[in-house]
């Protein structure tokens, strides 16, 4: 007997195709500028900090390097909460 697993996935950066485009969200942008990080780094860090398993994907070598730089820092609690309060996540 083969067991089926229920796998759920989502894009931590949002989607430009019919979903919420979080990479261009004003809250994400404000926090990224404040922390001197990219919006992608902020969103990946937010997902990790909330306990979500994250597997960022990119074909762009610069973005791959950015994705690795999400360790060794934390989102301040007020910024983490602001990201949690973005509607339609």
ABEGO torsion letter per residue (X at the ends): XBBBBBBBBBBAAEBABGBBBAAABAAAAAAAAAAGBBAAAAAAAAAAAAGBBBBBBBABAAAAAAAAAABGBBBBAAAAAAAAABBGX
